[in-house]
Amino acid sequence: MHNCNFNKTALLTDCRRLIWRLDQYKKDTKTANHPLCGKLIEELEHDLKKHSKKLEDAIVGLAKEGKFGFCDKC
């Protein structure tokens, strides 16, 4: 797999892991009654979802073109 393809996959995994964890953080901001922290978490979630979608689209696009795999030239 190309290093850049591996990197896209690793970044997507990390983004999705953070998005999943943000649900708990949002609950914590409500429990602590910290609306500004909640707003920050929501902004982070929005940005992470946007970038996650871009990474996913890049991976799917390369896979459809047969360009997402191992290359002996790299």
Secondary structure, DSSP 8 states (H G I E B T S, - for coil): --HHHHHHHHHHHHHHHHHHHHHHHHHHHHHTT-HHHHHHHHHHHHHHHHHHHHHHHHHHHHHHTT-SS--TT-
